[in-house]
Amino acid sequence: MSSYVLREIERALARPNRRELLDAIRKQPEVVLDPPAADVLREERELR
């Protein structure tokens, strides 16, 4: 049991915290979809 708990603690500590995760997301380049995803979804729904 103790080895399981230690592994879970190590896994939790290896994950980025909320601030680190948000910082990493902000650093990603902006993605511009052409056509916009909302338009593609709308068209797909209309085909049903």
Helices and strands as residue ranges (DSSP letters): H 2-14, H 18-27, H 37-47
